[in-house]
Amino acid sequence: MKYSNQIKPISYLKAHAADVARSLGDQGEALIITQNGEAKLAVQSIESYEQTQETMALLKILALGNRQIEQGKTRPAAEVIEKLRKKRSAR
């Protein structure tokens, strides 16, 4: 993704809000909004935002798993499967 085409001043957003909303929905890329020459906001479609949030959640789960592995908080898969089968058959 090239951000150079996606950088606009805040005045552009104010004047073209409907066009921005429409194009973000079509492109799926974020729009970087500047104020006084500095990047201040990233505007993205709701679909893109939801995808970002799902990705972040998965990365957090992976990081937690890696931390647990490093801390030795693991058990053999066969042991876990057996425990789950026993729970299921007890119902």
Secondary structure, 3 states (H helix, E strand, C coil): CCHHHHEEEHHHHHHCHHHHHHHHHHHCCCEEEEECCEEEEEECCHHHHHHHHHHHHHHHHHHHHHHHHHCCCCCCHHHHHHHHHHHHHHC
